[in-house]
């Protein structure tokens, strides 16, 4: 997995690419997410457009980040959720937990509601 990150309109955008399966790759996403949380960046979008697959470790990272941000009055949203990942969120009933958006732009706009 590769990971790029940027800040746009005071929103952190994390863009993983590949598979989020565990091991060093998964800790890369976890560490980057927590690095921003420690810098008091409380609005985060994870753009899943280029994620091929995610296992329970990947879901665990999303849930952990979501919970940590919520506990510090922040938000984590998902953008560009692929059909495979959407299916995984539906099966695990996490579809009702995560706010998902069709695009990063739509997710950014949703913070201002």
N, C-alpha and C positions, 0 to 999 in steps of 0.2 A: 504494500500500500504506500502511496505517496500522499503528501499532505501539503496544501498551500493554504495560506491564510492572509486575510486583509481586513482593514477596517473601512467601512463605507457608511457615511452619515451616522457616525458613532455606534455602529453595529458591527460586531465581529462576525466575519464570514469564514467558516472553515470548510475547505473543499478537499475531502479525502478522495482518492482515486484508486480503484482496484477492489480488493476484498478486505473486509474488516473481520478478521478471524481470531485474533489473539496474538500472544507473543510480543516481540518488539514492535511490530506494526501497530498493534492495538494500543500499546502504551504511548506511542507517538501522538495519537489522537487525544488520549486521556491527558497526557502531560501538557499539550498545547492548550487544551480547553481550560485546565486548572491554572495554567500560566496567566491566561486572560482574566479568569475569575479573581486571582490574587491581585491583579492590577485594577480591580474594581470595575471591570468591563462586565456589565450585567445583561447586555442584550446580545444574544448569540444565535446565529443561524448556521446550521450544518447543511451544506448543499450536497445532496446525495446523488446528483445527476450522473456521476462517473463511478459510483460504487456498484460493482458487479454482484456482490453477495455479502451477507453479514451473518455471523452465527451468534450464539448466546453471549459470547464475550463482547461482541460489538454492541449488542442490545444493552448489555450491562453498562457499558461506557455511556451510552445515550441516557439511560435511566439515572445513573450516578450524576452526570452533568446536569440533567434536568432537575433532580432533587436538590443538589447543591445550590443551583441558581435560584430555585424557588425559595429555598430557606434564607437566601440573602436578598430577597425581593427582586430577583432577576427573572429572565425568561430565556428558554431555549426553544427554538422553532426549527422545523425541518422544511427544506425546499427541494423541489425537483425529485420527489420520491419516485423511484422506478417501480414498475409493476411487481417485480420480485420482492422488493423491500416492503411495498404496500401490503402484499400478501402475507409477509412475515409479521408485520404490525397487526394485521387483522387476526391472524391465527393466535397470536399471543395476547390479543385484546388491548394492545398498546395503542391501537388506532384512536382510542378514546382519550388517551393521555397526551399524546403529542399533537401540537397544532402544526398542520402541514399546509404548504402553499405550492402553487403551480410554478412559481419562479422566485428567485432571490429578491427581485424587485418588489413583488407582492408581499413577501415576508417582511421586508424592510418597512413598507408602508403600514403593515399591520401593527407595528409597534406604536404608531402615532394615534391609534384609535382611542 
